[in-house]
């Protein structure tokens, strides 16, 4: 028998989310003039960091949801079949370049990737897109160039490294005997239902329902990820990371850890790390720019809505090892 939660209309959840958001904004306005000096520094830092990550990510998540709905409802399936090559390796290579046309950061790519899977693209193809698109999009490339230019091969290392690592992970996922088992049971069931029983009715109505459903899935994960990012940033002294900056090996590990912790948007992370340019070696900066755009604490929280924990653990390990090799290589050349 269908559960009560399953019968709740998705639009109801959207109304609840808007109500909660309005209440939080009202609370912020009402308490904005209250003194906060009495709060512990750690609490103030936690709130500030968590809210900043949330506010920075929220527009891109909604943009990703809109693009996801566009793909699911308005783009015919035959468009992908006609535009993508037949050979799996070439299909994944083209998918990794899709970010050039869809300049969404890593937060917005998750709902967009969900829409691509729902539309019939394979898990390896979508995973390749997920990891490559935050780096191989014009906004990220331009901001990285503005921050570093052609110095020390940082820009080239980020673009080439992002492309190679994303396609490596896509190839490894394609070797799995049943790639769909890498998805969460709930999302896999949704994909199967979407394939077996295509939605009918007016596209506007289906778009509104799709937006509500994707927002309901993404927003709780985004809030949890932002809170975790704030907790880790407060708990991990940044001075420890900076002290490791001049070592060719530890500098790479330190900046990868920093990228994982701060969970900053890939469209602006180059300007953030620019202030560390005189402290850390170029390989560490490249590892920061590649690893942070692919994997961070907030990104993992969002990806958990789509992929199993074991899948994310394996992907994180492969990306981390590949970024280590990339960072070491840049340090040797630079």
SVG drawing of the C-alpha trace seen along z (x, -y; Angstrom):
<svg xmlns="http://www.w3.org/2000/svg" viewBox="-2 -47 63 55">
<polyline fill="none" stroke="black" stroke-width="0.4" points="0.0,0.0 1.3,-3.4 2.7,-5.3 1.3,-8.6 4.7,-10.3 4.6,-9.0 1.1,-10.4 2.2,-13.9 2.2,-16.2 5.7,-17.5 4.4,-21.0 3.5,-20.7 7.1,-20.1 8.1,-23.1 5.6,-25.3 7.1,-24.0 10.6,-24.7 9.6,-28.3 7.9,-28.7 10.9,-27.6 13.2,-29.9 10.8,-32.8 10.8,-32.1 14.6,-32.1 14.8,-35.4 12.2,-36.9 14.2,-35.6 17.3,-37.1 15.7,-40.5 14.1,-40.5 17.4,-39.6 19.8,-41.5 20.2,-44.3 20.7,-41.9 24.3,-41.8 26.3,-38.8 29.5,-39.7 28.4,-37.3 28.5,-34.3 31.7,-32.2 34.0,-32.9 33.7,-29.3 29.9,-29.6 30.0,-32.8 32.6,-31.4 30.5,-28.2 27.4,-30.2 29.3,-32.6 31.2,-29.9 28.1,-27.6 25.9,-30.4 28.5,-31.7 28.9,-28.2 25.1,-27.9 24.5,-31.3 27.3,-30.9 26.0,-27.5 22.2,-28.1 21.9,-30.0 23.9,-27.4 21.8,-24.5 18.6,-26.2 20.2,-26.8 21.2,-23.1 17.6,-22.1 16.3,-24.3 18.7,-22.8 17.7,-19.3 14.0,-20.0 14.9,-21.4 16.7,-18.2 14.1,-15.9 11.0,-17.6 11.9,-19.8 14.9,-18.1 14.0,-15.0 16.0,-11.9 17.0,-11.6 19.0,-14.9 21.6,-13.1 21.6,-10.0 22.2,-12.2 24.9,-14.5 27.0,-12.0 29.4,-9.6 28.7,-5.9 32.0,-4.8 31.8,-4.8 35.3,-6.5 34.4,-9.3 31.0,-9.7 32.5,-10.2 35.1,-12.6 32.3,-14.7 30.3,-14.6 33.3,-15.9 33.3,-18.9 29.6,-19.6 30.5,-22.1 31.6,-24.5 27.9,-24.8 26.5,-24.6 28.7,-26.8 27.3,-25.5 29.6,-24.9 29.8,-21.6 26.7,-22.3 24.4,-22.8 25.9,-19.9 24.4,-17.3 20.7,-18.0 21.7,-18.4 23.4,-15.0 20.4,-13.4 18.3,-14.8 20.8,-13.3 20.5,-9.9 16.7,-10.1 16.9,-11.0 18.8,-7.8 22.5,-8.6 24.6,-6.0 26.2,-6.2 29.8,-6.3 28.9,-9.1 27.2,-11.1 30.0,-10.6 32.5,-11.9 30.4,-15.0 30.0,-15.5 33.7,-15.6 34.8,-17.5 32.1,-20.1 33.1,-22.3 36.6,-22.7 36.0,-22.6 33.5,-25.5 34.3,-29.0 33.7,-30.8 36.1,-28.6 38.7,-28.8 38.5,-32.6 38.7,-33.2 41.7,-30.8 43.4,-32.7 42.7,-36.0 44.2,-34.8 47.3,-33.0 47.7,-33.7 50.1,-31.2 52.4,-31.1 53.9,-27.8 51.5,-25.8 48.6,-26.2 45.9,-26.9 47.1,-24.2 47.5,-21.7 44.0,-22.4 42.3,-22.0 44.3,-19.0 44.3,-17.3 40.5,-17.8 39.8,-16.3 42.1,-13.3 41.0,-12.5 37.3,-12.8 37.7,-10.4 39.7,-8.0 37.0,-7.8 34.4,-7.4 36.3,-4.6 36.7,-2.8 33.0,-3.1 32.3,-1.7 34.2,1.5 31.6,2.2 29.4,5.1 26.2,3.2 26.8,-0.5 23.2,-1.2 23.9,0.5 26.1,-2.4 23.0,-4.6 21.0,-4.7 18.0,-2.3 15.6,-5.2 17.0,-7.1 17.4,-3.9 13.8,-3.1 12.9,-6.7 14.9,-6.2 13.3,-2.9 9.8,-4.3 10.6,-7.3 11.7,-4.9 8.9,-2.4 6.1,-4.9 7.0,-8.2 5.3,-11.2 2.4,-12.6 0.5,-15.9 1.3,-19.5 5.0,-20.3 4.6,-23.3 2.9,-21.2 5.6,-18.5 8.3,-21.1 6.8,-22.6 6.6,-19.1 10.1,-18.2 11.5,-21.4 9.7,-20.7 11.0,-17.1 14.6,-18.0 14.6,-20.9 13.3,-18.7 16.1,-16.2 18.9,-18.8 18.2,-21.4 18.4,-19.2 21.7,-17.8 23.0,-21.3 22.2,-22.5 23.8,-19.4 26.9,-19.8 27.2,-23.5 27.0,-22.8 29.6,-20.1 31.9,-22.4 31.5,-25.0 32.2,-22.5 35.3,-21.2 36.7,-24.7 36.2,-25.7 37.8,-22.5 40.9,-22.4 43.4,-25.1 44.4,-26.7 47.8,-27.6 48.7,-23.9 48.0,-23.7 50.0,-26.9 53.0,-25.5 53.2,-22.6 53.1,-24.9 56.8,-24.8 57.2,-21.0 56.8,-19.5 54.7,-16.6 53.0,-17.9 52.0,-21.1 49.9,-19.0 48.2,-17.1 47.6,-20.2 45.9,-22.1 43.8,-19.1 42.6,-18.9 41.9,-22.6 39.9,-22.3 37.9,-19.5 37.2,-21.5 36.3,-24.9 34.0,-23.7 34.3,-26.9 32.7,-27.2 34.8,-26.2 34.0,-29.5 35.8,-31.6 38.3,-29.2 41.2,-30.5 40.9,-33.9 40.7,-32.4 43.9,-30.3 45.7,-33.2 46.5,-34.6 48.4,-31.3 50.4,-31.6 53.6,-32.8 53.3,-30.2 52.5,-27.0 54.2,-25.3 52.4,-25.3 51.6,-21.6 49.7,-22.1 47.7,-24.9 46.8,-22.8 45.8,-19.9 43.6,-22.3 41.9,-23.6 41.3,-20.2 40.4,-18.2 38.2,-20.9 36.2,-21.3 35.5,-17.5 35.2,-16.5 34.5,-18.4 32.4,-17.9 29.4,-19.8 29.6,-18.0 29.6,-14.6 26.5,-15.5 24.8,-16.4 26.1,-13.3 24.8,-11.1 21.3,-11.8 22.2,-9.9 25.1,-7.5 25.7,-5.0 28.2,-5.7 30.6,-2.9 30.6,-4.4 31.4,-7.9 34.2,-6.4 35.8,-4.7 35.4,-7.7 36.9,-10.0 39.9,-7.7 40.6,-7.5 40.3,-11.3 42.5,-12.0 45.3,-9.6 45.1,-11.1 45.3,-14.7 48.3,-13.7 50.1,-12.4 49.1,-15.5 50.3,-17.8 53.6,-16.0 54.2,-16.1 53.6,-19.8 56.0,-20.4 58.7,-18.4 58.2,-20.4 57.7,-23.8"/>
</svg>
